[in-house]
Amino acid sequence: MVACNIASFLPIAAQTRPHALAVVVPSGRDRGGRRTYAHLTVAQLDRWSDRIARGLVASGIAPGTRTVVMVPPGLSLFALVFGLFKAGIPPVLVDPGLGVRQLGRCLADVAPEAFIGVAKAHAARALLGWGRRTIAHTIAVDSPFGWGGLTLTEVEANGDGSAAIAATGPDDVAAILFSSGSTGPAKGAVYLHRHFVAQVDLIRAMYGIGPGEIDLPTFPLFALFDPALGMTTVVPEMDFTRPARVDPAMLAELIADWGVTNVFGSPALIATVAAHGVPAGVKWPTVRRVISAGAPVPWQVLDAMRHILPAGVQVHTPYGATESLPVATVGSDEVLAETHAATAAGAGVCVGRPVAGIDVRIAAIDDHPRAEWALMRELPTGEIGEICVTGPTTTVAYEGRPDADARAKVRRGADIVHRMGDVGYFDGRGRLWYCGRMGQRVDLAGRTLHTAPVEEIFNAHPWVRRAALVGVRVGGATEPLVCVELRDGVAARGRALAAELARHADRFDVTRGIERFLVHRGFPVDVRHNAKIGREKLAVWAQARIGRT
């Protein structure tokens, strides 16, 4: 077996650049009001994670043990995760913002045998019974009390600090990462060590990331790639479950303090930065690229970011999913120069060209499980269908969810194809266009409406901040209805608003005939990116409103 461990780069980096900073965390302010920071060098992170890896195994947690980690982003999280990687113990990472019910379901799927968390996480575990029948080992991170098990300090004391890299293979489980749960139950994608290694290689090549760069990641999971990419991580002070509420001044301060070169953030966070930064004259003079994932970034936001970023610096929007990332990518220069006009006319959202090594195909929309690719019908250029991908970063299974595997995984020869659950098409230039989630399409008599083409037409209207297409039942038939968030200062409501939006809709083939509109104060969104609209919830709300009219 060929050895493959995603943490193997760390001891190499510790030898070649031991004093380079690995992680930097704000720790308060001095008397002059300047921020102070705690940090780990690469060598310190390597030694600390070695002690944890040795200590975990000495404490009885064997390689392969599914281990839930509920620790906020910071120095301890980095040391823990890389200690787990080194020991061959797969960390299970779940967004705490999913809510109690979703978290309980996620942990039931995994049936974890170990649980590492802060006191608040242990209190929830004890109160709600998470893993009551399966968890045999518990470790408390920020408390002198072990919550029925060990403390992290005791685990470290059990480790001798010698080099620790388990002889894992490419197909050994490295981690279980849960999807956002924005369009259904969150599911645990099983990441093998080869998937992480391939992701690092692709991300480095896609964006030209080099050693010595400084990253400001506002999504914790992305930060875990930084040591492998040779970047220093500067951890922001923010609520990571509410990126749209980020303090732009805090980000600007950290960028100025550390000369940040790379920023990773959700579209909602980038929109907040743009709305604040342009009128305030904010500049990010050291930033070389911004990467934004989770949903399309409106072209207006991309245009505004040009006033904040240095000349020539782009906002890149990679397309993908927890189960397969990256799939494609597009830069703001191409969006602003060309594709946004087509998007506003109903073409969908261009997500760029597939990444080298990733095979992307379009299959006819089919709501049924298909075990073999031969049972699916591949579509030609220009036709909308389900986006299906395979490549070195494509995960092959979910943890504890054979039903989800049957729905999303298809065998094609020796490869496993992942059905993204998204619909889209290729244009004549080989670019992939996203048209929405397959399960959120609205089937009408004689035609099918997809969310992105319809919504982007209304998003281009000067009155509309954001639109969402849903289907409602009226007189026994399905009709399209568009929910809208209006921009500040728009007073039109009722018939006047509906008449204006209907006139706008009639200008385009995709939206012609849509006549039902409802104003919503604030769409429900996912907890991870605050950008994916909860259209299922909006449909229930809209149906109730229509039912009362």
Protein Blocks (a to p, Z undefined) as FASTA:
>chain_A
ZZddfklmmmmmmmmmmmbcfbdcdebdcfkopacdddddfklmmmmmmmmmmmmmmnop
aghiacdddddedfklmmmmmmmmmnopacddddfknojklmmmmmmmnopabdcddfkl
mmmmmmnopaklmmmbdcdfkbcbeghpacfklmmmmpgoiacddfbdfklcfbdcddeh
lnoccddddddfklmmmmmmmmmmmnopaehiacddfbfklmmmmmmnopacddddddfk
lmmlpcfklmmmmmmmnopabdcddfklmmmmmmmmmmnopacfkbcbdcdehiacdfkl
mmmmmmmpcghiacddddddfklccfbdcdfklmmmmmmmmmmnonapaebjadehiacd
dddddfbdcfbfklpccddehiacddddddjklcfbdehilklmmmmpccehjbccddeh
iacdddfkopacdebjfklpccdehiacdfklmmmmmmmpmkbmbdcdddddeehiacdd
ddddddehiabgcjllmmmmmmmmmmpmklgoiabdcddfbdcddfklomaccfklmmmm
mmmmmmmZZ
